[in-house]
Amino acid sequence: MAHKDSSCGGCSEHSSACQHSGQNTDERLRQCLSRIKNKIVILSGKGGVGKSSVATNLALGLSMQGHKVGLLDVDVHGPSVPRLLNLSQSKPIASDQALQPIAWSENLSVMSLGFLLPNRDDSVIWRGPLKMSLIRQFLEEVAWGDLDYLLVDCPPGTGDEPLSVLQLIEGQAKAVVVTTPQVLAIDDVRRSINFCRHTRTEVLGIVENMSGFLCPHCGETVPIFQTGGGEALAQETGVSFLGRIPLDPEFVRSGDQGEAYLQLHKETPTASAITSILEAVVQKTAASSGQAAAAPSAAAVQSQEVRPGKNGHLLLAVPVANGSLCQHFGHCEQFALIRVNSESKTVEHIEYLTPPPHEPGVLPKWLSEQAVDLVIAGGMGSRAQSLFQEYGVKVLTGAQSGAPEDIARAFMDDALTLGQNACDH
């Protein structure tokens, strides 16, 4: 590691922005944080659950939707983000009394201690005060600029790094907690939930990673690590369940090779799962901070990769009550199945079907059996959205009331405005 100036509490010589002048650093920190709309900390009480992969792909997904995103890796002893984004050889530049983050794209900037190590195999042997100093510098002296989201990838556990981040951000952070389904992981991750409550940090929800093995040959998901542990923990602790991500060999390979999985594999069940979790995070962040959620139309549809079939055909499903879109997906009287031609932008056929009795998991399976490509709903719980992803059916939530045919035409004309998910089960 580079030489430390002891008068600056562990400041690296790589950062020319170190403030020896006695400037009020608390004020400087507040000014920097005020330019970041949403701060999300990615936590897990257990190592090896894929937390950094989840954090990196959430950051990628947000940036691909047009948001300005910063990804900060504060794992001092094992920084993973540089490899995951193929940035291991990158070095930040100090200019204008600030350290410039590494630009992965126009919308995504990254900072990690891994960029500052002379040798990536160097070990970092630091106690708490040095970690706190470094994290403060990353928040205060990196030129993040104006961001819609800053995602902070923390090491596992409830030690110095996550505690330092939450203390420095002073109640502005929200947490996404990552687990795998196994009981051993759940026991440790439960402590992360309690850690958030002790530090008065809002938990946006739990992500269950490695939830079943996605076979690369048949496409079926096999629960070799069981499944449902993260969802059960969410119910036990009273927090939201954001969704589950399967153990996908291609997802693992992409991470090892530093490839952007969401860009290269947009139509896979894994990408759909991540996209659904991403949308839930965006909606919950907006709702908890009082912001108006972004109203996606064409951009949201494109991000979901709703691809027309042969000759531009798509089959849409709209839950209906009293002839209009039903805001609560599971409480509808009928489903309008609307066959559209996205090339000619015409509605070719509408059929109204009465669904089977509403029980958990029934409607996603039934609609997939009808060969539905896309469900447009006012509100839908995260569990139902996860099941639709598993069946290969896309979902758009937040649609406003209206006649099914009008909703289908608005979708084809790229004029379908979506608000917040009307259901938060």
N, C-alpha and C positions, 0 to 999 in steps of 0.2 A: 504494500500500500504506500502511497505517496507520503512524504513527510508531513506531519501535523504541526501547526503553529499552536503551541500550548496556550498562548495568550488569547486564542480564539476558540477554546473549548472543542478542538477536534476538527477545525475547518481544513478541508483539503486544499492543497496548493492549486488544484484544478479550478477552484472557484475564485475568480478575482473579485467577486461581489461581496466578499466578507467585509462586514461593516466594522472597521476598527475605529471609526470616527466618533462612536458614541451615539449614533443616530438611534432614535427610539425604535427598536426592532419590533416591539409589539405593534406599534402603529403601522410599520412597514408590512408586517404579516397580515394585519387586518385589511390593508389596502390590496394586497395580492389576492387574499381569499374573497374579497368583495367582488372581484372580477370573474369568479367561478360560480355559476348558478347552482349547480348540484354537486355535492361531494358524496361519493359512495365508496365505502370501505368493504373489501371482499375478505371475509374471515372464514376460518375453520379451526376447530379445536384439534383436528387430526391432520397429520402430514400424509401425503400420498393420495389425497382425494381428488386431485386434479384442479385445485383451486386456482392456480396461475393460468391454466388453460381456459377455465371458465372466465376469469377476469379479462384475459387477452381477447377472447372471442366476443365478449360483451362490448368491449371497447371498439373492436373492429366493426361489429354490427352497428353500433351507434354512429360511428364515423361514416359508414356506408349509407346511412340514412340522411346524411347531410349535417349532422351535429358536429360542433367543434369539441373535440375530446382530448383529454390528457390522461395518460396511463402512467402512474407512478408506482414503481416496484421498490418497496421498502424492506424487502427480505435481505438483510445485511449479510447473512451467512450463506445463503444459497439463492442468489438472484437468478430467476428463470426467464424473465420476460425477454431479455436480449436474444436468447436462442429461439424462443417461440416466434419471434418476429424477424428472424434472420438478420439481427442487428449486432451480432457479437463483435464485429470489427469496427463498429462506429465509435467515434469519440466526440463528445460535445465541445462546443466552442464558447469561450467566454468573450462577451462583447457588451458594451454599454453597461458595465457594472452588473451584468447578469449572465447566468449560464444558460445557453440556448439548448432547449430539449432537442432530442433527435426527432426529425420529422419522418414518420413512416409514410404518411400521405399528407395531402393538403389539409385534411381534417383531423389527423391523429398525430399527437406529439407524445414522446416517450422519454422517461428518465429513470435511470437505475444506477445503483452503485456499480453494477457490472460494467458500465461504460467507463468507469474511472479507475479500474484496477489495471496496473501495468501488465499483469499477466492474469488471464481469466482463471488460472488454477491457484492463484494466491488465496490463502485463508485470511479471513478478517477476524481478529481476536479482540473484540471490544466489549466493554461493559456498558451498562445502561446510559450513563451521561453522554458518551460519544455517539451512541445511536440516536439519542434525543437531539443532539446538536446537528447530526447529519440530516435527520428528517426535517428539522426546522429549516435548514438551508434549502432542502428540496422544495419545501412549500413557499419559502420566502424569497429565495435568491435565484430561482429558475424562472426564465421569462415565459411563463405559461400564457400570458395574455388573457384575452376574453374567451372563456370556455363555457360550453353548455354543461359539460360533465367532466369531473375529475374522478377517475377510478383509481383507488389505492389498493394494490395487491400486497397484503400483509403475510408474514410467515405464519405457520400454524401455531396455535396456542393463544394464550392470553397474557403474553409477556410485554417486554419493553416496547417493541415496535408498534403493535396495535394500540397500546395504551398511550404512547407518545403521540400518535396520529390523532387520536380522539381528544386528547388534552389540548393539542395545538389548534385543532379545528373548532374547539369550544362549542360543542352542542349542535354544530351545523351538519355533521355527518350522519348518513344513514347506512345501514349495513345489509349486505347480502351474505348469507351464511351457506357454505357448501359442505355437503356430506356425501358419503356413499351409504348404501342401504344396510351394511352390516352393523350388528349390535355394538361391536367394539368401537366403530367410528361414531355411532349415534351417542354413545356414552360421553365421548369427548366433546362432540359438537354441542351437546346439551349445555356444557359449561360455557361455550361461546355465547349462547343465548342469555345465560345468566350474567355473563360479563357485560353484554350490551345493556342489560337492565341496570346493573350496578353503575355503569358510566352514563346512564340516561341517553342511550343511543337507540333511535328507532330502528327496528328490524323490518326491512321491506319484505323479507321472506327467506325461505329455505330452498336451495336447489339440490336435488338428488342426482348426483353424477354417478357414472358407471352403473346405471340402473338397467341391468340385463345386458347381455352380449349380443350385438347386432351381427349376425352371421353374414360375411361378405359373399357367400355363395347363394343362399336362398332368401336372404333379406329378413328372415324371422328373428325375433328377439328372444333369447334364451336367458332366464334369470339365474345365471351361474353364481352371482353374488346376492341372490334374492332381489326383491324389489319392494318398495313401499315404506322402507324405514324412515326416509326423510319426510314423507307425507304424514306418517304416524307421529313423528316428532313435532311437526308443525301443529297437528291437532292437539297434542299433549301440552305444548307450550303456548298455544293460542296465537301463533303467528301464521302468516300466509304461506301457502305452498306454491312456489313459483313454477315448478315443473321438474321433469326428469330428463336426463340426457343419457342415452345408451352408451355402453362401452363399444366404441366403433374403431376397428383396427386402422381405418383410414384417417380418423381423427387423431389417433396416436401418432401415426406416421407423419402427418402434416405438421404436428407440433415438433417432432424430432428434426424435421427438415426445415423448419422455419417458414412454412407455407401458410398462407391465409386460407384456412379451411372454408370459411363462409363465402369467400370469393370463388373458390374452385369447385365447391360441391354444394351448390345452392339447392338442389332438388332432393337431397337425401333426408331420411327421417331425423338424422342428427342435426342437420342445419335447420330443419323445421322446428325441432325442439328448442334450439338455442334462440331462434327468432321469436318464438312464443314467450320464452322467458324474458327476452329483451323487451318485448312490448309490455309485459306485465310490470317490469321495472320502471319503464318510462311512465306508465299510467299511475303507478303507486307513488313515484317520486313527485309527479305533478300534483297529485291529489293531496299528499301530505304537506307540501310546501305552499299550497294555495295557488299554484300556477295554473294557467289554462293549458290543458294537455294539447300538444300539437295535433292539429286536425289533418291526418293524412288522407290523401285521396289517391292520385296516381302513384305517388312515391311509395305509399304503404302497400298498394297492390303489387307494385314491381318488386318490393323487398320480399314479399311473400312468394314471389315467383309463381303466380297463377298462370300456368301455361295452357293455352287452348289446345284442344285435341285436333283430330283430323278435320280439315276444312274450316278451322277456326271455331269449332263447337266447344261450348262449355255448358255444364249443367249446374245451375245455381240452386241453392235451397234457402228459403226465407221462412222463418217461423211466423205464423200468422194467427191473430186473434181478432175477431170482428172485422175481417177483411183488410186489416192493416198489420204492419210488422209488429210482432209481440216483443216488448222490451226484455222479457225474461225468457230465455231460450227454452227452458224446461217446462214452462207453463203454457205453451202455445196450444191452440185447438187443432191446427193443421200445419203442414208444411207445403208451401208453394214450391214445386219443382219447375224451374224455368230453364228451358233450353234456349241458349242464345248463340248467335253467330258473331263472334268478336271482329270478324273481318268486315262484314257488311253492317255490323252494329244493328242487328235486328233481333227481336224476340220471335222465335219460331214456334214455341209451344209452351203452354202453362198447364200443369196438372196439380191438383190439390189432393194430398194424401193425409189420412188420419194416422198419426204415429202410434206405436204401441204404448202401453202404460209406462209412464216415466219412472224409471228406476236407474240407479247409478250405472253408467256404461252402456245402457240399452240404445239410446238415440245415436251416439256416434257409430256404433256397429250397424244399426239399421240404415242410416243414411249412406254409409259406405257401401252397403249392399245395393242401394239404389244407383250406384255409380256417380254420386254427387262429387263435383270437383271443388266447389267452394260454398261454404255456409256464410251468409251475411246476417248478423244478429245484432240486436241492441246490447245484450249482455250475456255473458257465458262464463261459468266458473273455470278456474285454472285446470281442474281435473278433467273436465270435458274437453278443453282445448288440447290437453296432452293426449287424450285418447284419439281425438281426430287426427292429430299428427301421426300417431302410430298407424292409423288406417290410411294415411296418405291423403287426407282431406284438408284443404286449407280453410282458414277461418279469418273473418274480419269482424271485429266487434265495434260497438259505438255508433252503429247506424241509427238514424232517426226514424220515427214512425212515418209510414207512407204505404201506398199500395205496392204490392210486390212487383208489378210490372214497371212502375216508376222507379223503384230501387234498382231493378235490373238495367233499365235504360241509363240511369245515372252512373252505374258502374261501367257500362260500355263507353259512355261519353267522358269518362275520367272526371266526373262531377259529383261523385259520391263522397260527401264529407263525413268523416268519422269523429265522434267525440270520445268521451271516456266510456270505458266498459261499464254498462249499467248493472253488472252483477259482479260481486267481489267475494264469492264463496271460495 
